[in-house]
Amino acid sequence: MNSNSEEEIRRELNNMRKTLEEINQKMEPDESKSLLQESIRAILIGIFLVGPAGAVLLALFSL
């Protein structure tokens, strides 16, 4: 390959690397906010899914 196409490949790879870094930064939310959201999500899952499922199982086994 000639040096012109090598330079073009290097530039394109650098552009892709920068784009990937930008995407990764957008995907990484603030850690404290994420922890709070995960805690609230876990509590809501426990209340709305696990709780009723446990109540149904206890009712079935008590029959």
CHARMM internal coordinates of N, CA and C (Angstrom, degrees):
IC EDIT
DIST 1 N 1 CA 1.4494
DIST 1 CA 1 C 1.5276
ANGL 1 N 1 CA 1 C 109.03
DIST 1 C 2 N 1.2901
ANGL 1 CA 1 C 2 N 115.47
DIHE 1 N 1 CA 1 C 2 N 149.39
DIST 2 N 2 CA 1.4515
ANGL 1 C 2 N 2 CA 117.94
DIHE 1 CA 1 C 2 N 2 CA 178.18
DIST 2 CA 2 C 1.5282
ANGL 2 N 2 CA 2 C 110.18
DIHE 1 C 2 N 2 CA 2 C -86.08
DIST 2 C 3 N 1.3184
ANGL 2 CA 2 C 3 N 116.29
DIHE 2 N 2 CA 2 C 3 N 166.86
DIST 3 N 3 CA 1.4662
ANGL 2 C 3 N 3 CA 120.74
DIHE 2 CA 2 C 3 N 3 CA -174.54
DIST 3 CA 3 C 1.5231
ANGL 3 N 3 CA 3 C 112.11
DIHE 2 C 3 N 3 CA 3 C -67.53
DIST 3 C 4 N 1.3269
ANGL 3 CA 3 C 4 N 117.69
DIHE 3 N 3 CA 3 C 4 N -27.43
DIST 4 N 4 CA 1.4560
ANGL 3 C 4 N 4 CA 120.95
DIHE 3 CA 3 C 4 N 4 CA 179.56
DIST 4 CA 4 C 1.5299
ANGL 4 N 4 CA 4 C 111.11
DIHE 3 C 4 N 4 CA 4 C -65.27
DIST 4 C 5 N 1.3120
ANGL 4 CA 4 C 5 N 116.93
DIHE 4 N 4 CA 4 C 5 N -45.17
DIST 5 N 5 CA 1.4645
ANGL 4 C 5 N 5 CA 119.84
DIHE 4 CA 4 C 5 N 5 CA 179.70
DIST 5 CA 5 C 1.5352
ANGL 5 N 5 CA 5 C 110.66
DIHE 4 C 5 N 5 CA 5 C -70.97
DIST 5 C 6 N 1.3368
ANGL 5 CA 5 C 6 N 117.97
DIHE 5 N 5 CA 5 C 6 N -31.33
DIST 6 N 6 CA 1.4638
ANGL 5 C 6 N 6 CA 120.59
DIHE 5 CA 5 C 6 N 6 CA 176.29
DIST 6 CA 6 C 1.5242
ANGL 6 N 6 CA 6 C 110.77
DIHE 5 C 6 N 6 CA 6 C -65.36
DIST 6 C 7 N 1.3192
ANGL 6 CA 6 C 7 N 116.18
DIHE 6 N 6 CA 6 C 7 N -41.69
DIST 7 N 7 CA 1.4651
ANGL 6 C 7 N 7 CA 120.22
DIHE 6 CA 6 C 7 N 7 CA 177.32
DIST 7 CA 7 C 1.5220
ANGL 7 N 7 CA 7 C 110.73
DIHE 6 C 7 N 7 CA 7 C -64.29
DIST 7 C 8 N 1.3016
ANGL 7 CA 7 C 8 N 115.67
DIHE 7 N 7 CA 7 C 8 N -39.78
DIST 8 N 8 CA 1.4644
ANGL 7 C 8 N 8 CA 119.81
DIHE 7 CA 7 C 8 N 8 CA 179.05
DIST 8 CA 8 C 1.5315
ANGL 8 N 8 CA 8 C 110.41
DIHE 7 C 8 N 8 CA 8 C -63.83
DIST 8 C 9 N 1.3194
ANGL 8 CA 8 C 9 N 116.41
DIHE 8 N 8 CA 8 C 9 N -41.44
DIST 9 N 9 CA 1.4695
ANGL 8 C 9 N 9 CA 120.95
DIHE 8 CA 8 C 9 N 9 CA 178.36
DIST 9 CA 9 C 1.5214
ANGL 9 N 9 CA 9 C 110.00
DIHE 8 C 9 N 9 CA 9 C -64.48
DIST 9 C 10 N 1.3288
ANGL 9 CA 9 C 10 N 117.01
DIHE 9 N 9 CA 9 C 10 N -42.77
DIST 10 N 10 CA 1.4730
ANGL 9 C 10 N 10 CA 120.52
DIHE 9 CA 9 C 10 N 10 CA 178.38
DIST 10 CA 10 C 1.5231
ANGL 10 N 10 CA 10 C 111.14
DIHE 9 C 10 N 10 CA 10 C -61.28
DIST 10 C 11 N 1.3216
ANGL 10 CA 10 C 11 N 116.92
DIHE 10 N 10 CA 10 C 11 N -44.51
DIST 11 N 11 CA 1.4702
ANGL 10 C 11 N 11 CA 120.32
DIHE 10 CA 10 C 11 N 11 CA 178.97
DIST 11 CA 11 C 1.5284
ANGL 11 N 11 CA 11 C 110.86
DIHE 10 C 11 N 11 CA 11 C -62.23
DIST 11 C 12 N 1.3087
ANGL 11 CA 11 C 12 N 115.38
DIHE 11 N 11 CA 11 C 12 N -42.88
DIST 12 N 12 CA 1.4700
ANGL 11 C 12 N 12 CA 119.11
DIHE 11 CA 11 C 12 N 12 CA -179.55
DIST 12 CA 12 C 1.5317
ANGL 12 N 12 CA 12 C 110.80
DIHE 11 C 12 N 12 CA 12 C -65.08
DIST 12 C 13 N 1.3151
ANGL 12 CA 12 C 13 N 117.04
DIHE 12 N 12 CA 12 C 13 N -40.85
DIST 13 N 13 CA 1.4639
ANGL 12 C 13 N 13 CA 120.37
DIHE 12 CA 12 C 13 N 13 CA 177.64
DIST 13 CA 13 C 1.5243
ANGL 13 N 13 CA 13 C 111.50
DIHE 12 C 13 N 13 CA 13 C -64.40
DIST 13 C 14 N 1.3148
ANGL 13 CA 13 C 14 N 117.21
DIHE 13 N 13 CA 13 C 14 N -39.92
DIST 14 N 14 CA 1.4652
ANGL 13 C 14 N 14 CA 120.55
DIHE 13 CA 13 C 14 N 14 CA 176.78
DIST 14 CA 14 C 1.5228
ANGL 14 N 14 CA 14 C 111.04
DIHE 13 C 14 N 14 CA 14 C -64.00
DIST 14 C 15 N 1.3244
ANGL 14 CA 14 C 15 N 116.82
DIHE 14 N 14 CA 14 C 15 N -40.37
DIST 15 N 15 CA 1.4652
ANGL 14 C 15 N 15 CA 120.20
DIHE 14 CA 14 C 15 N 15 CA 177.12
DIST 15 CA 15 C 1.5289
ANGL 15 N 15 CA 15 C 110.88
DIHE 14 C 15 N 15 CA 15 C -62.67
DIST 15 C 16 N 1.3228
ANGL 15 CA 15 C 16 N 116.36
DIHE 15 N 15 CA 15 C 16 N -42.35
DIST 16 N 16 CA 1.4715
ANGL 15 C 16 N 16 CA 119.61
DIHE 15 CA 15 C 16 N 16 CA 178.61
DIST 16 CA 16 C 1.5179
ANGL 16 N 16 CA 16 C 111.10
DIHE 15 C 16 N 16 CA 16 C -64.71
DIST 16 C 17 N 1.3330
ANGL 16 CA 16 C 17 N 117.44
DIHE 16 N 16 CA 16 C 17 N -41.19
DIST 17 N 17 CA 1.4646
ANGL 16 C 17 N 17 CA 121.48
DIHE 16 CA 16 C 17 N 17 CA 179.48
DIST 17 CA 17 C 1.5269
ANGL 17 N 17 CA 17 C 110.07
DIHE 16 C 17 N 17 CA 17 C -61.78
DIST 17 C 18 N 1.3424
ANGL 17 CA 17 C 18 N 116.96
DIHE 17 N 17 CA 17 C 18 N -45.11
DIST 18 N 18 CA 1.4650
ANGL 17 C 18 N 18 CA 120.79
DIHE 17 CA 17 C 18 N 18 CA 179.32
DIST 18 CA 18 C 1.5250
ANGL 18 N 18 CA 18 C 111.00
DIHE 17 C 18 N 18 CA 18 C -62.81
DIST 18 C 19 N 1.3129
ANGL 18 CA 18 C 19 N 116.20
DIHE 18 N 18 CA 18 C 19 N -41.59
DIST 19 N 19 CA 1.4595
ANGL 18 C 19 N 19 CA 120.08
DIHE 18 CA 18 C 19 N 19 CA 179.09
DIST 19 CA 19 C 1.5276
ANGL 19 N 19 CA 19 C 110.94
DIHE 18 C 19 N 19 CA 19 C -63.44
DIST 19 C 20 N 1.3230
ANGL 19 CA 19 C 20 N 116.87
DIHE 19 N 19 CA 19 C 20 N -42.93
DIST 20 N 20 CA 1.4617
ANGL 19 C 20 N 20 CA 120.32
DIHE 19 CA 19 C 20 N 20 CA 178.32
DIST 20 CA 20 C 1.5235
ANGL 20 N 20 CA 20 C 111.41
DIHE 19 C 20 N 20 CA 20 C -64.23
DIST 20 C 21 N 1.3180
ANGL 20 CA 20 C 21 N 117.58
DIHE 20 N 20 CA 20 C 21 N -38.84
DIST 21 N 21 CA 1.4687
ANGL 20 C 21 N 21 CA 120.14
DIHE 20 CA 20 C 21 N 21 CA 177.76
DIST 21 CA 21 C 1.5245
ANGL 21 N 21 CA 21 C 110.67
DIHE 20 C 21 N 21 CA 21 C -63.92
DIST 21 C 22 N 1.3301
ANGL 21 CA 21 C 22 N 117.14
DIHE 21 N 21 CA 21 C 22 N -40.96
DIST 22 N 22 CA 1.4636
ANGL 21 C 22 N 22 CA 120.65
DIHE 21 CA 21 C 22 N 22 CA 177.76
DIST 22 CA 22 C 1.5219
ANGL 22 N 22 CA 22 C 111.31
DIHE 21 C 22 N 22 CA 22 C -63.35
DIST 22 C 23 N 1.3192
ANGL 22 CA 22 C 23 N 116.85
DIHE 22 N 22 CA 22 C 23 N -42.11
DIST 23 N 23 CA 1.4660
ANGL 22 C 23 N 23 CA 120.65
DIHE 22 CA 22 C 23 N 23 CA 179.02
DIST 23 CA 23 C 1.5219
ANGL 23 N 23 CA 23 C 110.08
DIHE 22 C 23 N 23 CA 23 C -64.12
DIST 23 C 24 N 1.3304
ANGL 23 CA 23 C 24 N 117.13
DIHE 23 N 23 CA 23 C 24 N -43.02
DIST 24 N 24 CA 1.4610
ANGL 23 C 24 N 24 CA 120.42
DIHE 23 CA 23 C 24 N 24 CA 178.97
DIST 24 CA 24 C 1.5184
ANGL 24 N 24 CA 24 C 111.41
DIHE 23 C 24 N 24 CA 24 C -63.08
DIST 24 C 25 N 1.3177
ANGL 24 CA 24 C 25 N 118.01
DIHE 24 N 24 CA 24 C 25 N -38.51
DIST 25 N 25 CA 1.4578
ANGL 24 C 25 N 25 CA 120.67
DIHE 24 CA 24 C 25 N 25 CA 178.38
DIST 25 CA 25 C 1.5180
ANGL 25 N 25 CA 25 C 111.16
DIHE 24 C 25 N 25 CA 25 C -66.27
DIST 25 C 26 N 1.3211
ANGL 25 CA 25 C 26 N 117.38
DIHE 25 N 25 CA 25 C 26 N -37.18
DIST 26 N 26 CA 1.4628
ANGL 25 C 26 N 26 CA 120.55
DIHE 25 CA 25 C 26 N 26 CA 178.41
DIST 26 CA 26 C 1.5242
ANGL 26 N 26 CA 26 C 111.06
DIHE 25 C 26 N 26 CA 26 C -69.34
DIST 26 C 27 N 1.3297
ANGL 26 CA 26 C 27 N 117.06
DIHE 26 N 26 CA 26 C 27 N -32.11
DIST 27 N 27 CA 1.4631
ANGL 26 C 27 N 27 CA 120.77
DIHE 26 CA 26 C 27 N 27 CA -177.38
DIST 27 CA 27 C 1.5146
ANGL 27 N 27 CA 27 C 112.42
DIHE 26 C 27 N 27 CA 27 C -80.23
DIST 27 C 28 N 1.3285
ANGL 27 CA 27 C 28 N 119.38
DIHE 27 N 27 CA 27 C 28 N -21.69
DIST 28 N 28 CA 1.4518
ANGL 27 C 28 N 28 CA 122.58
DIHE 27 CA 27 C 28 N 28 CA -178.68
DIST 28 CA 28 C 1.5248
ANGL 28 N 28 CA 28 C 109.16
DIHE 27 C 28 N 28 CA 28 C -89.12
DIST 28 C 29 N 1.3294
ANGL 28 CA 28 C 29 N 117.31
DIHE 28 N 28 CA 28 C 29 N 101.53
DIST 29 N 29 CA 1.4623
ANGL 28 C 29 N 29 CA 119.29
DIHE 28 CA 28 C 29 N 29 CA 179.64
DIST 29 CA 29 C 1.5279
ANGL 29 N 29 CA 29 C 110.87
DIHE 28 C 29 N 29 CA 29 C -75.44
DIST 29 C 30 N 1.3075
ANGL 29 CA 29 C 30 N 115.64
DIHE 29 N 29 CA 29 C 30 N 170.82
DIST 30 N 30 CA 1.4531
ANGL 29 C 30 N 30 CA 121.51
DIHE 29 CA 29 C 30 N 30 CA 177.14
DIST 30 CA 30 C 1.5292
ANGL 30 N 30 CA 30 C 108.89
DIHE 29 C 30 N 30 CA 30 C -60.27
DIST 30 C 31 N 1.3336
ANGL 30 CA 30 C 31 N 117.71
DIHE 30 N 30 CA 30 C 31 N 131.52
DIST 31 N 31 CA 1.4646
ANGL 30 C 31 N 31 CA 122.13
DIHE 30 CA 30 C 31 N 31 CA -174.17
DIST 31 CA 31 C 1.5249
ANGL 31 N 31 CA 31 C 112.77
DIHE 30 C 31 N 31 CA 31 C -62.11
DIST 31 C 32 N 1.3262
ANGL 31 CA 31 C 32 N 118.88
DIHE 31 N 31 CA 31 C 32 N -43.12
DIST 32 N 32 CA 1.4631
ANGL 31 C 32 N 32 CA 120.60
DIHE 31 CA 31 C 32 N 32 CA -178.30
DIST 32 CA 32 C 1.5234
ANGL 32 N 32 CA 32 C 110.88
DIHE 31 C 32 N 32 CA 32 C -66.56
DIST 32 C 33 N 1.3121
ANGL 32 CA 32 C 33 N 116.55
DIHE 32 N 32 CA 32 C 33 N -40.12
DIST 33 N 33 CA 1.4633
ANGL 32 C 33 N 33 CA 120.31
DIHE 32 CA 32 C 33 N 33 CA 178.24
DIST 33 CA 33 C 1.5192
ANGL 33 N 33 CA 33 C 109.87
DIHE 32 C 33 N 33 CA 33 C -66.21
DIST 33 C 34 N 1.3111
ANGL 33 CA 33 C 34 N 116.92
DIHE 33 N 33 CA 33 C 34 N -40.05
DIST 34 N 34 CA 1.4483
ANGL 33 C 34 N 34 CA 121.00
DIHE 33 CA 33 C 34 N 34 CA -179.21
DIST 34 CA 34 C 1.5321
ANGL 34 N 34 CA 34 C 110.56
DIHE 33 C 34 N 34 CA 34 C -64.74
DIST 34 C 35 N 1.3214
ANGL 34 CA 34 C 35 N 117.06
DIHE 34 N 34 CA 34 C 35 N -40.92
DIST 35 N 35 CA 1.4628
ANGL 34 C 35 N 35 CA 120.75
DIHE 34 CA 34 C 35 N 35 CA 179.52
DIST 35 CA 35 C 1.5211
ANGL 35 N 35 CA 35 C 110.67
DIHE 34 C 35 N 35 CA 35 C -63.33
DIST 35 C 36 N 1.3217
ANGL 35 CA 35 C 36 N 116.79
DIHE 35 N 35 CA 35 C 36 N -42.62
DIST 36 N 36 CA 1.4620
ANGL 35 C 36 N 36 CA 120.89
DIHE 35 CA 35 C 36 N 36 CA 178.27
DIST 36 CA 36 C 1.5252
ANGL 36 N 36 CA 36 C 110.90
DIHE 35 C 36 N 36 CA 36 C -63.96
DIST 36 C 37 N 1.3253
ANGL 36 CA 36 C 37 N 116.69
DIHE 36 N 36 CA 36 C 37 N -44.17
DIST 37 N 37 CA 1.4607
ANGL 36 C 37 N 37 CA 120.14
DIHE 36 CA 36 C 37 N 37 CA 179.49
DIST 37 CA 37 C 1.5240
ANGL 37 N 37 CA 37 C 111.17
DIHE 36 C 37 N 37 CA 37 C -63.46
DIST 37 C 38 N 1.3217
ANGL 37 CA 37 C 38 N 117.68
DIHE 37 N 37 CA 37 C 38 N -41.43
DIST 38 N 38 CA 1.4647
ANGL 37 C 38 N 38 CA 120.80
DIHE 37 CA 37 C 38 N 38 CA 179.38
DIST 38 CA 38 C 1.5214
ANGL 38 N 38 CA 38 C 110.93
DIHE 37 C 38 N 38 CA 38 C -65.27
DIST 38 C 39 N 1.3267
ANGL 38 CA 38 C 39 N 117.89
DIHE 38 N 38 CA 38 C 39 N -38.13
DIST 39 N 39 CA 1.4637
ANGL 38 C 39 N 39 CA 121.42
DIHE 38 CA 38 C 39 N 39 CA 178.70
DIST 39 CA 39 C 1.5268
ANGL 39 N 39 CA 39 C 110.43
DIHE 38 C 39 N 39 CA 39 C -64.58
DIST 39 C 40 N 1.3207
ANGL 39 CA 39 C 40 N 116.31
DIHE 39 N 39 CA 39 C 40 N -46.95
DIST 40 N 40 CA 1.4649
ANGL 39 C 40 N 40 CA 120.27
DIHE 39 CA 39 C 40 N 40 CA 179.48
DIST 40 CA 40 C 1.5216
ANGL 40 N 40 CA 40 C 110.12
DIHE 39 C 40 N 40 CA 40 C -63.10
DIST 40 C 41 N 1.3150
ANGL 40 CA 40 C 41 N 116.84
DIHE 40 N 40 CA 40 C 41 N -41.30
DIST 41 N 41 CA 1.4688
ANGL 40 C 41 N 41 CA 121.15
DIHE 40 CA 40 C 41 N 41 CA 179.53
DIST 41 CA 41 C 1.5342
ANGL 41 N 41 CA 41 C 110.77
DIHE 40 C 41 N 41 CA 41 C -61.65
DIST 41 C 42 N 1.3365
ANGL 41 CA 41 C 42 N 116.86
DIHE 41 N 41 CA 41 C 42 N -43.37
DIST 42 N 42 CA 1.4655
ANGL 41 C 42 N 42 CA 120.60
DIHE 41 CA 41 C 42 N 42 CA 179.81
DIST 42 CA 42 C 1.5231
ANGL 42 N 42 CA 42 C 111.23
DIHE 41 C 42 N 42 CA 42 C -64.17
DIST 42 C 43 N 1.3250
ANGL 42 CA 42 C 43 N 117.01
DIHE 42 N 42 CA 42 C 43 N -40.70
DIST 43 N 43 CA 1.4710
ANGL 42 C 43 N 43 CA 120.44
DIHE 42 CA 42 C 43 N 43 CA 178.75
DIST 43 CA 43 C 1.5275
ANGL 43 N 43 CA 43 C 110.67
DIHE 42 C 43 N 43 CA 43 C -64.33
DIST 43 C 44 N 1.3371
ANGL 43 CA 43 C 44 N 116.27
DIHE 43 N 43 CA 43 C 44 N -44.31
DIST 44 N 44 CA 1.4671
ANGL 43 C 44 N 44 CA 119.51
DIHE 43 CA 43 C 44 N 44 CA -179.73
DIST 44 CA 44 C 1.5251
ANGL 44 N 44 CA 44 C 111.73
DIHE 43 C 44 N 44 CA 44 C -65.59
DIST 44 C 45 N 1.3128
ANGL 44 CA 44 C 45 N 117.32
DIHE 44 N 44 CA 44 C 45 N -38.03
DIST 45 N 45 CA 1.4691
ANGL 44 C 45 N 45 CA 120.09
DIHE 44 CA 44 C 45 N 45 CA 176.42
DIST 45 CA 45 C 1.5177
ANGL 45 N 45 CA 45 C 109.81
DIHE 44 C 45 N 45 CA 45 C -62.11
DIST 45 C 46 N 1.3173
ANGL 45 CA 45 C 46 N 116.17
DIHE 45 N 45 CA 45 C 46 N -42.84
DIST 46 N 46 CA 1.4626
ANGL 45 C 46 N 46 CA 119.72
DIHE 45 CA 45 C 46 N 46 CA 178.41
DIST 46 CA 46 C 1.5144
ANGL 46 N 46 CA 46 C 112.31
DIHE 45 C 46 N 46 CA 46 C -61.97
DIST 46 C 47 N 1.3154
ANGL 46 CA 46 C 47 N 116.73
DIHE 46 N 46 CA 46 C 47 N -41.50
DIST 47 N 47 CA 1.4630
ANGL 46 C 47 N 47 CA 120.58
DIHE 46 CA 46 C 47 N 47 CA -177.44
DIST 47 CA 47 C 1.5249
ANGL 47 N 47 CA 47 C 111.54
DIHE 46 C 47 N 47 CA 47 C -71.06
DIST 47 C 48 N 1.3352
ANGL 47 CA 47 C 48 N 116.89
DIHE 47 N 47 CA 47 C 48 N -47.88
DIST 48 N 48 CA 1.4598
ANGL 47 C 48 N 48 CA 120.21
DIHE 47 CA 47 C 48 N 48 CA -170.42
DIST 48 CA 48 C 1.5231
ANGL 48 N 48 CA 48 C 115.02
DIHE 47 C 48 N 48 CA 48 C -91.64
DIST 48 C 49 N 1.3164
ANGL 48 CA 48 C 49 N 119.17
DIHE 48 N 48 CA 48 C 49 N -21.06
DIST 49 N 49 CA 1.4632
ANGL 48 C 49 N 49 CA 119.97
DIHE 48 CA 48 C 49 N 49 CA -178.69
DIST 49 CA 49 C 1.5190
ANGL 49 N 49 CA 49 C 112.50
DIHE 48 C 49 N 49 CA 49 C -111.85
DIST 49 C 50 N 1.3053
ANGL 49 CA 49 C 50 N 116.68
DIHE 49 N 49 CA 49 C 50 N -54.36
DIST 50 N 50 CA 1.4601
ANGL 49 C 50 N 50 CA 120.50
DIHE 49 CA 49 C 50 N 50 CA -174.54
DIST 50 CA 50 C 1.5227
ANGL 50 N 50 CA 50 C 110.83
DIHE 49 C 50 N 50 CA 50 C -71.51
DIST 50 C 51 N 1.3157
ANGL 50 CA 50 C 51 N 116.96
DIHE 50 N 50 CA 50 C 51 N -40.25
DIST 51 N 51 CA 1.4673
ANGL 50 C 51 N 51 CA 120.63
DIHE 50 CA 50 C 51 N 51 CA -179.66
DIST 51 CA 51 C 1.5193
ANGL 51 N 51 CA 51 C 113.04
DIHE 50 C 51 N 51 CA 51 C -59.64
DIST 51 C 52 N 1.3180
ANGL 51 CA 51 C 52 N 118.77
DIHE 51 N 51 CA 51 C 52 N -56.42
DIST 52 N 52 CA 1.4694
ANGL 51 C 52 N 52 CA 119.88
DIHE 51 CA 51 C 52 N 52 CA 178.88
DIST 52 CA 52 C 1.5304
ANGL 52 N 52 CA 52 C 113.03
DIHE 51 C 52 N 52 CA 52 C -62.34
DIST 52 C 53 N 1.3158
ANGL 52 CA 52 C 53 N 117.23
DIHE 52 N 52 CA 52 C 53 N -36.93
DIST 53 N 53 CA 1.4741
ANGL 52 C 53 N 53 CA 119.83
DIHE 52 CA 52 C 53 N 53 CA 178.46
DIST 53 CA 53 C 1.5257
ANGL 53 N 53 CA 53 C 109.78
DIHE 52 C 53 N 53 CA 53 C -64.13
DIST 53 C 54 N 1.3221
ANGL 53 CA 53 C 54 N 116.44
DIHE 53 N 53 CA 53 C 54 N -41.64
DIST 54 N 54 CA 1.4633
ANGL 53 C 54 N 54 CA 119.52
DIHE 53 CA 53 C 54 N 54 CA 177.17
DIST 54 CA 54 C 1.5121
ANGL 54 N 54 CA 54 C 111.74
DIHE 53 C 54 N 54 CA 54 C -64.40
DIST 54 C 55 N 1.3204
ANGL 54 CA 54 C 55 N 117.48
DIHE 54 N 54 CA 54 C 55 N -39.08
DIST 55 N 55 CA 1.4652
ANGL 54 C 55 N 55 CA 120.85
DIHE 54 CA 54 C 55 N 55 CA 178.50
DIST 55 CA 55 C 1.5258
ANGL 55 N 55 CA 55 C 110.72
DIHE 54 C 55 N 55 CA 55 C -64.38
DIST 55 C 56 N 1.3011
ANGL 55 CA 55 C 56 N 117.38
DIHE 55 N 55 CA 55 C 56 N -41.12
DIST 56 N 56 CA 1.4752
ANGL 55 C 56 N 56 CA 121.25
DIHE 55 CA 55 C 56 N 56 CA 178.56
DIST 56 CA 56 C 1.5316
ANGL 56 N 56 CA 56 C 109.66
DIHE 55 C 56 N 56 CA 56 C -63.99
DIST 56 C 57 N 1.3110
ANGL 56 CA 56 C 57 N 117.60
DIHE 56 N 56 CA 56 C 57 N -44.96
DIST 57 N 57 CA 1.4717
ANGL 56 C 57 N 57 CA 120.25
DIHE 56 CA 56 C 57 N 57 CA 179.59
DIST 57 CA 57 C 1.5148
ANGL 57 N 57 CA 57 C 111.20
DIHE 56 C 57 N 57 CA 57 C -63.00
DIST 57 C 58 N 1.3368
ANGL 57 CA 57 C 58 N 117.74
DIHE 57 N 57 CA 57 C 58 N -42.54
DIST 58 N 58 CA 1.4634
ANGL 57 C 58 N 58 CA 119.81
DIHE 57 CA 57 C 58 N 58 CA 178.77
DIST 58 CA 58 C 1.5325
ANGL 58 N 58 CA 58 C 110.44
DIHE 57 C 58 N 58 CA 58 C -64.04
DIST 58 C 59 N 1.3296
ANGL 58 CA 58 C 59 N 117.05
DIHE 58 N 58 CA 58 C 59 N -38.86
DIST 59 N 59 CA 1.4661
ANGL 58 C 59 N 59 CA 120.09
DIHE 58 CA 58 C 59 N 59 CA 178.63
DIST 59 CA 59 C 1.5165
ANGL 59 N 59 CA 59 C 110.48
DIHE 58 C 59 N 59 CA 59 C -65.91
DIST 59 C 60 N 1.3198
ANGL 59 CA 59 C 60 N 118.52
DIHE 59 N 59 CA 59 C 60 N -39.35
DIST 60 N 60 CA 1.4622
ANGL 59 C 60 N 60 CA 120.99
DIHE 59 CA 59 C 60 N 60 CA 179.73
DIST 60 CA 60 C 1.5282
ANGL 60 N 60 CA 60 C 111.70
DIHE 59 C 60 N 60 CA 60 C -66.84
DIST 60 C 61 N 1.3293
ANGL 60 CA 60 C 61 N 116.82
DIHE 60 N 60 CA 60 C 61 N -40.67
DIST 61 N 61 CA 1.4638
ANGL 60 C 61 N 61 CA 119.96
DIHE 60 CA 60 C 61 N 61 CA -178.12
DIST 61 CA 61 C 1.5324
ANGL 61 N 61 CA 61 C 112.44
DIHE 60 C 61 N 61 CA 61 C -76.02
DIST 61 C 62 N 1.3053
ANGL 61 CA 61 C 62 N 117.17
DIHE 61 N 61 CA 61 C 62 N -20.19
DIST 62 N 62 CA 1.4702
ANGL 61 C 62 N 62 CA 119.75
DIHE 61 CA 61 C 62 N 62 CA 179.55
DIST 62 CA 62 C 1.5251
ANGL 62 N 62 CA 62 C 111.51
DIHE 61 C 62 N 62 CA 62 C -83.36
DIST 62 C 63 N 1.3154
ANGL 62 CA 62 C 63 N 117.94
DIHE 62 N 62 CA 62 C 63 N -12.69
DIST 63 N 63 CA 1.4750
ANGL 62 C 63 N 63 CA 119.98
DIHE 62 CA 62 C 63 N 63 CA -179.52
DIST 63 CA 63 C 1.4783
ANGL 63 N 63 CA 63 C 111.28
DIHE 62 C 63 N 63 CA 63 C -72.95
END
COOR INIT
IC SEED 1 N 1 CA 1 C
IC BUILD
